[in-house]
Amino acid sequence: MKKTIVILIVAVLIFSLPAAAEVLEKSWDEILNEADGKTVNFYMFGGDRRINNWVDTFVADNLKEEYNIHVHRVPMGPDDYLNKLLGEKQIGRKTGSIDLLWINGENFKIAKENELLFGPFAEKLPNFNKYIDKDSKSVTHDFGYPTEGYEAPYGKAQFTFIYDSAKTAEAPSDFAGLTAWIKDNPGKFTYAALPDFTSSAFVRHVIYNTCGGYEQFYDMGEAEFKRTIQPAMEYLKEIEPYLWREGESYPATQAQLDNLYADGEVWMTMGYHPTKAAGEIEKGNFPESSRSFVIEEGTISNTHFLAIPFNAPQKEAALVAANFLLSFEAQYDKMIPANWGDFTVLDTEKLSEKQKNKFKNIDLGKATLPLEELEAHRVPEIPAKWVPIIEEIWSKEVAR
């Protein structure tokens, strides 16, 4: 009897392993053949029309034409798709409904720690091996958390402030200048209530600039972290009376903050995307006089990624789609502001001169800072584990 039980356990283990191993042991040609005619369910943030349109047209059209793969974009935020995957994991659902995820930061950390992801798959992608600097920390780590091949880079973002140059002749140059501007222009600045993604990043800038820099947060316990960020919470309470509506309420979302800016109620907004101002001007949403700025101390940048769920029904098709999104053609088209304006993750040293020049010749718009200025002012993200703690403390101490 005991021997029978041991054999059954071994059999269960053997049959639970192949899902990842079998797919990743296939040649790329075999993966292409298996992907032919399949549909990729791409779950992603759906709150930006330009991004949605780019996926629905450029990505979908090219994957259909080149690989006979259909793309079904599903607008769903990380909280919802992580809950969905966690539920499927708990009930042992081996075939789910999600093939590809747009993910990063604390959401990736949660997914990986709960074994919700397929992989490691990144080095299976030909374009990852051809174009990506595999040793770059922006590839090997996501908000300080090791990716270990369970994510493929998708694009790069950097936080920028946006102001109306018709109402403010000169943008603040450093954090002290930004603070002075807020106090000198009462009611003309605010940020969205956390956990809004962009405004949460704004609060992390406050932490970096009031609590002693970002390096310390990579080696710190929770109790110490909570003590260390208290000066930031005090700062946020200090500027509250100078905010829109005297800080009695905050916009619920970044979209609402952008609307306040577009209507002239506030004179600054923000974005975790360097070409945001140019894109919004082009769409007719922001005034032509809008411009971007970063502070001397630097603004946070990160890489966003693609991942494949543990129970993705079409893993081969998801691999082909992820590989296409790392192609020069996709990365170039994505960086054009009218399409999206998302910065490339490709290592320029691995590009041909013709490809480099194509990137250089993209018109990023007069509202976008030069790439050299952005690169000179990049600082890394805080470790993912601290983000929900910051948001919780803000809600308790600042929002009240």
C-alpha positions as CSV (number, residue, x, y, z in Angstrom):
1,M,0.0,0.0,0.0
2,K,2.8,2.4,0.9
3,K,4.6,1.6,-2.3
4,T,1.4,2.4,-4.3
5,I,1.0,5.8,-2.5
6,V,4.6,6.7,-3.3
7,I,4.1,5.8,-6.9
8,L,1.0,7.9,-7.1
9,I,2.7,10.9,-5.5
10,V,5.6,10.6,-8.0
11,A,3.1,10.4,-10.8
12,V,1.3,13.5,-9.7
13,L,4.6,15.4,-9.5
14,I,5.7,14.2,-12.9
15,F,2.5,15.3,-14.5
16,S,2.5,18.7,-12.8
17,L,5.9,19.6,-14.1
18,P,5.6,19.6,-17.9
19,A,3.4,22.7,-18.2
20,A,6.4,25.0,-18.2
21,A,9.2,22.6,-19.1
22,E,7.5,21.1,-22.2
23,V,6.8,24.5,-23.7
24,L,10.2,26.0,-23.0
25,E,12.0,22.9,-24.4
26,K,10.4,23.4,-27.8
27,S,12.4,25.0,-30.6
28,W,11.3,28.5,-31.6
29,D,10.0,27.1,-34.9
30,E,7.8,24.6,-32.9
31,I,6.5,27.4,-30.8
32,L,5.6,29.4,-34.0
33,N,3.8,26.4,-35.4
34,E,1.9,25.8,-32.2
35,A,0.9,29.5,-32.0
36,D,-0.5,29.6,-35.5
37,G,-4.2,30.4,-35.5
38,K,-4.4,30.9,-31.7
39,T,-5.9,33.9,-29.8
40,V,-3.9,35.8,-27.1
41,N,-6.0,37.2,-24.3
42,F,-3.9,40.3,-23.3
43,Y,-5.0,41.6,-19.9
44,M,-3.8,45.2,-19.4
45,F,-4.6,48.6,-17.9
46,G,-7.3,50.1,-20.2
47,G,-7.4,53.7,-19.1
48,D,-5.5,55.3,-22.0
49,R,-7.1,55.5,-25.4
50,R,-3.9,55.9,-27.3
51,I,-2.4,52.7,-25.7
52,N,-5.6,50.8,-26.3
53,N,-5.7,51.9,-29.9
54,W,-2.1,51.0,-30.5
55,V,-2.7,47.4,-29.2
56,D,-6.0,47.1,-31.1
57,T,-4.5,48.2,-34.4
58,F,-0.7,48.0,-34.8
59,V,-0.1,45.1,-32.5
60,A,-3.2,43.1,-33.5
61,D,-2.8,43.8,-37.2
62,N,0.9,42.8,-37.3
63,L,0.5,39.6,-35.2
64,K,-2.4,38.6,-37.4
65,E,-0.5,39.3,-40.6
66,E,2.9,37.9,-39.6
67,Y,1.9,35.0,-37.3
68,N,-1.8,34.4,-37.8
69,I,-2.3,35.2,-34.1
70,H,-5.4,37.0,-32.9
71,V,-5.2,39.6,-30.1
72,H,-8.0,40.0,-27.7
73,R,-7.3,43.0,-25.4
74,V,-9.0,42.8,-22.0
75,P,-9.0,46.0,-20.0
76,M,-8.4,44.9,-16.4
77,G,-6.3,46.4,-13.7
78,P,-3.7,44.4,-11.7
79,D,-5.8,44.1,-8.5
80,D,-8.6,42.4,-10.5
81,Y,-6.4,40.0,-12.6
82,L,-4.3,39.1,-9.6
83,N,-7.4,38.2,-7.6
84,K,-8.6,36.2,-10.6
85,L,-5.3,34.2,-10.8
86,L,-5.2,33.7,-7.1
87,G,-8.7,32.3,-7.1
88,E,-7.8,29.9,-10.0
89,K,-4.6,28.8,-8.2
90,Q,-6.6,28.0,-5.1
91,I,-9.2,25.8,-6.9
92,G,-6.5,24.1,-9.0
93,R,-7.6,25.5,-12.3
94,K,-4.9,24.3,-14.8
95,T,-6.3,26.1,-17.8
96,G,-7.2,29.8,-17.2
97,S,-8.3,32.6,-19.6
98,I,-5.3,35.0,-19.4
99,D,-2.4,34.5,-21.8
100,L,-0.4,37.7,-21.4
101,L,-0.2,40.4,-18.6
102,W,1.1,44.0,-18.6
103,I,2.6,44.1,-15.1
104,N,5.3,45.5,-12.9
105,G,6.2,46.6,-9.4
106,E,4.4,45.2,-6.4
107,N,1.9,43.4,-8.7
108,F,4.8,41.3,-10.1
109,K,6.1,40.7,-6.7
110,I,2.7,39.4,-5.5
111,A,2.3,37.3,-8.6
112,K,5.7,35.7,-8.4
113,E,5.7,35.0,-4.7
114,N,2.3,33.3,-5.1
115,E,3.6,31.2,-8.0
116,L,1.1,32.7,-10.4
117,L,3.5,33.0,-13.3
118,F,4.9,30.8,-16.1
119,G,8.6,30.7,-16.7
120,P,11.4,31.6,-16.6
121,F,10.7,32.5,-20.3
122,A,12.5,35.7,-21.2
123,E,15.6,34.1,-22.6
124,K,13.4,31.9,-24.9
125,L,12.5,35.0,-26.8
126,P,14.8,35.7,-29.8
127,N,14.4,39.4,-29.6
128,F,15.2,39.4,-25.9
129,N,18.5,37.8,-26.8
130,K,19.1,40.0,-29.8
131,Y,18.2,43.5,-28.4
132,I,18.2,43.5,-24.6
133,D,21.0,44.2,-22.2
134,K,20.4,41.2,-19.9
135,D,22.7,42.6,-17.2
136,S,20.9,45.9,-16.9
137,K,19.4,46.3,-13.4
138,S,16.3,47.7,-15.1
139,V,15.9,44.3,-16.7
140,T,17.1,42.0,-13.8
141,H,15.0,43.9,-11.2
142,D,11.5,45.3,-11.0
143,F,11.1,47.9,-8.2
144,G,14.2,46.3,-6.6
145,Y,12.7,42.8,-6.9
146,P,14.5,40.1,-9.0
147,T,12.7,39.2,-12.2
148,E,14.6,35.9,-12.8
149,G,13.3,35.6,-16.3
150,Y,9.6,35.6,-15.3
151,E,9.1,39.0,-17.0
152,A,10.1,40.4,-20.4
153,P,10.7,44.2,-20.6
154,Y,8.1,46.1,-22.5
155,G,8.8,49.8,-22.1
156,K,10.4,52.5,-20.0
157,A,8.8,55.3,-18.1
158,Q,9.9,58.3,-16.1
159,F,8.0,60.6,-13.9
160,T,7.7,64.2,-15.0
161,F,5.8,67.3,-13.8
162,I,3.7,69.2,-16.3
163,Y,3.0,73.0,-16.0
164,D,1.4,75.7,-18.0
165,S,4.1,78.0,-19.2
166,A,1.5,80.7,-20.0
167,K,0.8,80.9,-16.2
168,T,4.2,80.1,-14.8
169,A,7.1,81.6,-16.6
170,E,9.7,79.3,-15.2
171,A,9.3,75.8,-13.8
172,P,10.8,75.0,-10.4
173,S,14.4,73.6,-10.7
174,D,14.6,71.6,-7.5
175,F,12.4,70.2,-4.7
176,A,12.8,73.3,-2.5
177,G,11.7,75.4,-5.5
178,L,8.7,73.1,-6.1
179,T,7.7,73.6,-2.4
180,A,8.0,77.3,-2.7
181,W,5.9,77.3,-5.9
182,I,3.1,75.4,-4.2
183,K,3.1,77.9,-1.3
184,D,3.3,80.9,-3.6
185,N,0.4,79.7,-5.7
186,P,-2.2,78.5,-3.2
187,G,-4.9,76.3,-4.7
188,K,-3.0,75.7,-8.0
189,F,-1.4,72.4,-7.1
190,T,-2.7,69.0,-5.9
191,Y,-2.2,65.3,-6.5
192,A,-4.7,62.4,-6.7
193,A,-5.7,60.3,-3.7
194,L,-3.5,57.3,-3.2
195,P,-3.4,54.5,-4.3
196,D,-3.5,56.3,-7.6
197,F,-0.4,55.1,-9.4
198,T,1.0,58.4,-10.6
199,S,0.3,60.3,-7.4
200,S,1.7,57.4,-5.3
201,A,4.9,58.0,-7.3
202,F,4.7,61.7,-6.4
203,V,4.6,60.8,-2.7
204,R,7.7,58.6,-3.2
205,H,9.5,61.7,-4.6
206,V,8.5,63.5,-1.4
207,I,10.0,60.6,0.6
208,Y,13.2,60.6,-1.3
209,N,13.6,64.4,-0.8
210,T,12.6,64.6,2.8
211,C,13.9,61.4,4.3
212,G,17.5,61.1,3.0
213,G,17.6,59.6,-0.5
214,Y,16.5,56.3,-1.9
215,E,19.6,54.0,-1.3
216,Q,18.7,53.3,2.3
217,F,15.3,51.7,1.5
218,Y,16.9,48.6,-0.1
219,D,18.1,47.3,3.3
220,M,15.7,48.2,5.9
221,G,13.1,46.5,8.1
222,E,9.4,47.5,8.2
223,A,9.4,49.2,11.6
224,E,12.4,51.3,10.6
225,F,10.9,52.1,7.3
226,K,7.7,53.4,8.9
227,R,9.8,55.6,11.2
228,T,12.0,56.8,8.4
229,I,9.2,58.1,6.2
230,Q,7.5,60.1,8.9
231,P,9.1,63.4,7.8
232,A,7.5,62.9,4.3
233,M,4.1,62.5,5.9
234,E,4.7,65.7,8.0
235,Y,5.6,67.5,4.8
236,L,2.5,66.4,3.0
237,K,0.4,67.6,5.9
238,E,2.3,70.9,5.9
239,I,1.5,71.7,2.3
240,E,-2.1,70.6,2.6
241,P,-3.5,74.1,3.2
242,Y,-1.9,75.3,0.0
243,L,-3.4,72.6,-2.2
244,W,-6.5,72.7,-4.3
245,R,-9.6,73.1,-2.1
246,E,-7.0,73.6,0.8
247,G,-6.4,69.9,0.8
248,E,-9.9,69.2,2.1
249,S,-10.3,66.7,-0.7
250,Y,-8.1,65.2,-3.4
251,P,-9.0,64.2,-7.0
252,A,-10.0,60.5,-7.0
253,T,-7.8,59.6,-10.0
254,Q,-5.1,61.0,-12.2
255,A,-7.6,61.5,-14.9
256,Q,-9.5,63.9,-12.7
257,L,-6.3,65.8,-11.8
258,D,-5.6,66.1,-15.6
259,N,-9.1,67.5,-16.1
260,L,-8.5,70.1,-13.4
261,Y,-5.3,71.1,-15.1
262,A,-7.0,71.2,-18.6
263,D,-9.7,73.4,-17.1
264,G,-7.2,75.8,-15.5
265,E,-8.3,75.1,-12.0
266,V,-4.7,73.9,-11.2
267,W,-1.6,74.9,-13.0
268,M,0.4,71.7,-12.6
269,T,-0.2,68.1,-13.2
270,M,2.1,65.1,-13.5
271,G,2.6,61.9,-15.3
272,Y,4.7,58.7,-15.2
273,H,5.4,59.2,-18.8
274,P,7.8,61.7,-20.4
275,T,5.7,62.3,-23.5
276,K,2.4,62.7,-21.7
277,A,2.2,66.5,-22.2
278,A,3.0,66.2,-25.9
279,G,0.4,63.5,-26.3
280,E,-2.3,65.4,-24.5
281,I,-1.6,68.6,-26.5
282,E,-1.9,66.6,-29.7
283,K,-5.3,65.2,-28.5
284,G,-6.4,68.8,-27.7
285,N,-6.8,68.1,-24.0
286,F,-3.9,70.2,-22.6
287,P,-3.1,73.8,-23.5
288,E,-0.4,74.4,-26.2
289,S,1.6,76.2,-23.5
290,S,2.0,73.0,-21.5
291,R,5.6,71.9,-20.8
292,S,7.4,69.2,-18.8
293,F,10.0,69.5,-16.1
294,V,12.0,67.3,-13.7
295,I,13.7,68.4,-10.5
296,E,17.4,68.6,-10.0
297,E,17.3,65.8,-7.4
298,G,15.9,63.5,-10.1
299,T,12.6,61.8,-10.9
300,I,11.7,58.1,-10.6
301,S,11.9,55.9,-13.6
302,N,11.1,52.3,-14.1
303,T,10.7,49.5,-16.6
304,H,7.3,47.9,-17.2
305,F,7.0,44.3,-18.2
306,L,5.1,41.5,-19.8
307,A,4.4,38.2,-18.0
308,I,2.6,35.0,-18.7
309,P,0.3,33.3,-16.1
310,F,1.0,29.8,-14.8
311,N,-2.2,28.5,-16.4
312,A,-2.2,30.5,-19.7
313,P,-4.2,28.5,-22.2
314,Q,-2.0,29.6,-25.2
315,K,1.5,29.9,-23.8
316,E,3.2,29.5,-27.2
317,A,1.1,32.3,-28.7
318,A,1.8,34.5,-25.7
319,L,5.6,33.9,-26.2
320,V,5.3,34.9,-29.9
321,A,3.3,38.1,-28.9
322,A,5.9,39.0,-26.2
323,N,8.7,38.5,-28.7
324,F,7.0,40.7,-31.3
325,L,6.5,43.5,-28.7
326,L,10.3,43.4,-28.3
327,S,11.0,43.8,-32.0
328,F,12.6,46.9,-33.3
329,E,9.4,47.7,-35.4
330,A,7.1,47.5,-32.4
331,Q,9.4,49.4,-30.0
332,Y,9.9,52.1,-32.6
333,D,6.2,52.5,-33.4
334,K,5.4,52.5,-29.7
335,M,7.7,55.4,-29.1
336,I,6.0,57.8,-31.5
337,P,3.9,60.1,-29.3
338,A,0.8,60.0,-31.5
339,N,0.8,56.2,-31.1
340,W,1.8,56.0,-27.4
341,G,5.2,57.7,-26.8
342,D,6.5,54.9,-24.6
343,F,10.3,54.8,-24.4
344,T,12.1,51.8,-25.8
345,V,13.7,49.0,-23.7
346,L,16.1,48.1,-26.5
347,D,19.8,48.5,-25.9
348,T,20.9,51.1,-28.4
349,E,24.4,49.5,-28.6
350,K,22.7,46.4,-30.1
351,L,21.0,48.4,-32.9
352,S,22.2,49.2,-36.4
353,E,23.1,52.8,-37.3
354,K,19.9,53.0,-39.3
355,Q,17.8,51.8,-36.4
356,K,19.5,54.2,-34.0
357,N,18.9,57.1,-36.4
358,K,15.2,56.2,-36.7
359,F,14.9,56.5,-32.9
360,K,16.8,59.7,-32.8
361,N,14.6,61.2,-35.5
362,I,11.3,60.6,-33.7
363,D,9.7,64.0,-32.9
364,L,8.8,63.7,-29.2
365,G,7.1,67.1,-29.3
366,K,8.1,70.5,-27.9
367,A,6.5,69.7,-24.5
368,T,8.9,66.7,-24.0
369,L,12.3,67.1,-22.3
370,P,15.4,66.0,-24.3
371,L,16.3,62.4,-23.7
372,E,19.7,63.5,-22.4
373,E,18.1,65.6,-19.7
374,L,15.7,62.8,-18.7
375,E,18.5,60.3,-18.5
376,A,20.6,62.6,-16.4
377,H,17.8,62.9,-13.8
378,R,16.7,59.3,-13.5
379,V,16.5,57.7,-10.1
380,P,15.3,54.1,-9.4
381,E,12.0,53.0,-7.9
382,I,11.6,52.2,-4.2
383,P,11.4,48.4,-3.4
384,A,8.0,47.1,-4.3
385,K,7.3,45.9,-0.8
386,W,7.1,49.4,0.6
387,V,4.5,50.8,-1.9
388,P,1.4,49.4,-0.2
389,I,2.8,50.5,3.2
390,I,3.3,54.0,2.0
391,E,-0.2,54.1,0.6
392,E,-1.7,52.8,3.9
393,I,0.2,55.3,6.0
394,W,-0.9,58.2,3.7
395,S,-4.5,57.2,4.0
396,K,-4.3,57.1,7.8
397,E,-2.2,60.1,8.4
398,V,-2.6,62.5,5.5
399,A,-6.1,61.8,4.0
400,R,-7.6,61.1,7.4
